[in-house]
Amino acid sequence: MIVFVFVFKYLLVSVSVLCVILLFKEPSASGPSISSTPRKC
């Protein structure tokens, strides 16, 4: 159970970091892609 929580937190942090990197890298290109994806970044 503890390992599952650790993995879940790691995945959540990695996804948020990827979203932030994409937003700062190319704001114009990442806009439509994020809006089309169901994941809320």
N, C-alpha and C positions, 0 to 999 in steps of 0.2 A: 504493500500500500504506500509506504514512504517513497519507494523507488518510482512508483507511478506518478506521484505528486511532483517529484523532482523532474522527471522527464516532461511532464505537462508544463511546468514553469519554464523549463529550458526551451521547449518548442514555442511557447508564447513569447518569450523574450527574443528568440531568433526571428520570428515572424515580424515582430514590431520593429526590430533593427533593420530587417530587409526593407520594410515599408518606408522607414525614415530615409534609408540610403537611396531608395528609388526616388523619393520625393525631392531630396536635395540634389540628386544627380541630374535628372531631367524632369523638371516640373511639368513641362508642356507635353512630354511623351507619356509620362506615367499617369496623367490625369484621366484620360479615357480608359486606360487599361484597368485602373483601380475602380472606376465607376462601373465597368462591365463585370468585374469579378464580384462574386457574392461576399467575399471576405471584407469586413470593414476595417480598413487600415487607418 
